[in-house]
Amino acid sequence: MNEWVVEMGTFLIQAILLMVIIGIVLTVVMRNKESGDNSLKLSVESLNDQRRSRGRKLRVITTEQGARKKLVKTLRKEEKSKHKAAKQGKGEAQNSQKVWVLDFHGDLKASQTETFAQEVSAIIDVAAADDEVIVRLESAGGLVHAYGLAAAQLDRLQGAGLTTTVCIDKVAASGGYMMACTANHIKAAPFAVIGSIGVVAQVPNIHRLLKRNDIDVELLTAGKYKRTLTVLGENTEEGRDKFIDDLENTHRLFKEYVSQHRPNMDIDALATGEIWYGSEALEQKLTDSIGTSEAYLVERMAQAQVYSVKLEPPKTFSRKVGLAVSAGVEQAIVKGLGLIDAAGWQRR
């Protein structure tokens, strides 16, 4: 029995490794084939139509079987009438205000900024003066220069004279709040994390470890403060003081930026690096109202045509194959580990 378990485990491990290798090969092939076509495709979706479609589907499904056919005919007739009225310029949709919806999910480097900037440009090119731009923002912050650039994209919307609303469902802290504060209106969910107007830096130093092992590190610079704190060399009090001065200067610029966009805030009391939940942030004037992005979008759909705008990679065959292979490898690994556990192997 033990021999069978060992053989089965060995077979599973070999199979998983083979699938991983195949996945890597296919991924490389996919990247090579797509290296000549890195253009992003603009995707625009009417959220009003999406909501109506879902509503019709729910009405049909929840209607008794015998009455469904009649309901479907009625709904189709209503839809045709709306399209006809819109073509003739008689429908509300023809002259209604437009709301443009963007999404920004920020990582440490604000990697989405380049795509976000192009989405902003596309909207500025076509938006009317009374249009609104809603940004569903989620970010815990990251690199100062990266989020400074991301915030500058939102400033472009203001510069174009467009009304901007930032909706925060989960978190907009540090660099995320730097982006949010540029909006005309900030709406946050009750327990969304807001604030953290502060700057943090952490530098590990292994100089003493190297010294104990008789390893010398020479750091040569031209310029008194070209390096302040280092990872390998011996840090000095002068370098440490300069590093702190740089942090304080960055914090000062951060505070000035927020104050410029939200002058009613008590910036000195709030720029301590602390965070507040949505309802608390409203009291501190970090935000303007409480609510979720979905609730606000539904509200605006009753008043305007709401469009989601995204720039996405082209859905090529090779990309689909690569995603399928990645999913298959992941599933195989999970199943393989599950079988190994079931066979009595101990996790180490």
Secondary structure, DSSP 8 states (H G I E B T S, - for coil): -HHHHHHHHHHHHHHHHHHHHHHHHHHHHHHHHHTT----EEEEEEHHHHHHHHHHHHHHHTS-HHHHHHHHHHHHHHHHHHHHHHHTT-SHHHH-EEEEEEEEE--TT-TTHHHHHHHHHHHHHH--TT-EEEEEEEE----HHHHHHHHHHHHHHHHTT-EEEEEEEEEEETHHHHHHTTSSEEEE-TT-EEE-----------HHHHHHTT-------SSTTS-SS-SSS---HHHHHHHHHHHHHHHHHHHHHHHHH-TTS-HHHH-SS-EEEHHHHHHTTS-SEE--HHHHHHHHHTTEEEEEEEEE----HHHHHHHHHHHHHHHHHHHHHHHHHHTT----
